[in-house]
């Protein structure tokens, strides 16, 4: 009687295993076409070490020390810190510490909520994400 139960158990497990293996849907990734555009990148282009043309029609003489750009975010890693700045036309640029923003201004230090920049006259400014720019007094 024990042999019959063991035999019945083995047969039922085999049938269950065969049903389960046929019910799984297999997807071959080689047959599918993957999108050529990164869906997580968004519509803006992230410029890395791209020159900023200061003679465009969007920039006028009253655009300030940052030529119309504003701070939109900061990235702080273990080894590097980045300031993310955008222009009015939607282009986004990434600047490291001690990297030039334009020919007269460069990023000195990056913090969580603001950055410190220096202009050609060795004046330091704090730039906040709400587009507030404060001159630092030495």
C-alpha positions as CSV (number, residue, x, y, z in Angstrom):
1,X,0.0,0.0,0.0
2,X,2.9,2.4,0.7
3,X,4.3,1.6,-2.7
4,X,1.0,2.6,-4.3
5,X,0.9,5.9,-2.5
6,X,4.6,6.6,-3.4
7,X,3.9,5.7,-7.0
8,X,0.8,7.9,-7.1
9,X,2.7,10.8,-5.6
10,X,5.5,10.6,-8.1
11,X,3.1,10.4,-11.0
12,X,1.1,13.4,-9.8
13,X,4.3,15.5,-9.3
14,X,5.4,14.7,-12.8
15,X,2.1,15.7,-14.3
16,X,2.1,18.9,-12.2
17,X,5.6,19.8,-13.3
18,X,4.8,19.2,-17.0
19,X,1.7,21.5,-16.7
20,X,3.7,24.2,-15.1
21,X,6.5,24.2,-17.6
22,X,4.1,24.4,-20.6
23,X,2.1,27.2,-19.0
24,X,5.0,29.6,-18.7
25,X,5.3,32.2,-21.4
26,X,8.8,32.6,-22.8
27,X,9.9,35.9,-24.1
28,X,13.0,36.1,-26.3
29,X,14.6,39.4,-26.0
30,X,16.6,38.9,-29.2
31,X,13.4,39.0,-31.2
32,X,12.2,42.3,-29.7
33,X,13.3,45.7,-30.9
34,X,14.6,47.9,-28.2
35,X,14.0,51.7,-28.4
36,X,16.9,53.7,-29.8
37,X,16.0,56.7,-27.5
38,X,16.6,56.6,-23.8
39,X,13.1,57.1,-22.3
40,X,14.5,58.4,-19.0
41,X,16.5,61.2,-20.5
42,X,13.6,63.5,-21.2
43,X,13.3,66.2,-23.8
44,X,16.2,68.3,-22.7
45,X,19.8,67.7,-23.7
46,X,22.3,67.4,-20.9
47,X,25.5,69.3,-21.9
48,X,28.7,68.1,-20.6
49,X,31.6,70.4,-21.3
50,X,29.7,72.1,-24.1
51,X,30.6,75.6,-24.9
52,X,28.0,78.2,-24.1
53,X,27.4,80.6,-27.0
54,X,26.9,84.0,-25.4
55,X,25.9,85.7,-28.7
56,X,22.6,84.1,-29.2
57,X,19.4,86.1,-29.6
58,X,18.0,84.8,-26.3
59,X,20.7,86.6,-24.3
60,X,20.6,90.3,-23.8
61,X,22.9,92.6,-21.8
62,X,20.7,92.4,-18.7
63,X,20.9,88.7,-18.2
64,X,23.2,89.0,-15.2
65,X,26.3,87.2,-14.1
66,X,25.1,83.8,-15.3
67,X,23.9,84.9,-18.7
68,X,20.3,84.0,-18.0
69,X,21.0,80.6,-16.6
70,X,19.6,79.4,-13.3
71,X,20.5,76.7,-10.8
72,X,18.0,73.8,-11.1
73,X,19.8,71.2,-9.0
74,X,22.9,69.9,-7.4
75,X,24.4,66.4,-7.4
76,X,26.8,65.5,-4.6
77,X,28.7,62.2,-4.8
78,X,31.5,60.7,-2.8
79,X,34.2,62.2,-5.0
80,X,32.6,64.8,-7.2
81,X,30.0,67.6,-6.9
82,X,28.0,68.9,-9.8
83,X,25.8,72.0,-10.3
84,X,22.9,71.5,-12.8
85,X,22.0,74.8,-14.6
86,X,19.4,75.5,-17.3
87,X,19.0,78.2,-19.8
88,X,15.7,79.9,-20.8
89,X,15.6,77.9,-24.0
90,X,15.5,74.6,-22.1
91,X,19.1,73.5,-22.5
92,X,20.6,71.9,-19.3
93,X,24.3,72.0,-18.4
94,X,26.3,70.2,-15.8
95,X,29.2,71.9,-14.2
96,X,31.8,70.4,-11.8
97,X,33.5,72.4,-9.0
98,X,36.2,74.7,-10.4
99,X,34.8,74.5,-13.9
100,X,34.0,77.6,-16.0
101,X,30.4,78.5,-16.6
102,X,31.3,81.1,-19.1
103,X,34.4,83.1,-19.9
104,X,34.0,85.4,-16.8
105,X,32.4,83.1,-14.2
106,X,33.2,79.7,-12.7
107,X,31.8,77.4,-10.0
108,X,33.9,77.5,-6.8
109,X,31.9,75.1,-4.5
110,X,28.7,73.1,-4.6
111,X,26.4,72.6,-1.7
112,X,23.0,70.8,-1.3
113,X,20.9,74.0,-1.7
114,X,23.2,76.5,-3.4
115,X,26.5,77.0,-5.2
116,X,29.2,79.6,-4.8
117,X,30.5,81.2,-8.0
118,X,33.3,83.7,-8.7
119,X,33.4,86.3,-11.4
120,X,36.3,88.0,-13.2
121,X,36.6,90.7,-10.4
122,X,37.2,87.9,-7.8
123,X,33.8,88.6,-6.3
124,X,32.0,85.6,-4.8
125,X,28.3,85.0,-5.1
126,X,25.9,82.5,-3.6
127,X,23.4,81.2,-6.2
128,X,20.2,79.5,-4.9
129,X,17.7,77.3,-6.7
130,X,15.0,80.0,-6.5
131,X,17.2,82.2,-8.8
132,X,18.4,84.3,-5.8
133,X,22.0,85.5,-6.2
134,X,23.6,87.1,-3.2
135,X,27.1,88.6,-3.1
136,X,29.3,87.3,-0.4
137,X,31.2,89.8,1.7
138,X,34.8,88.8,2.6
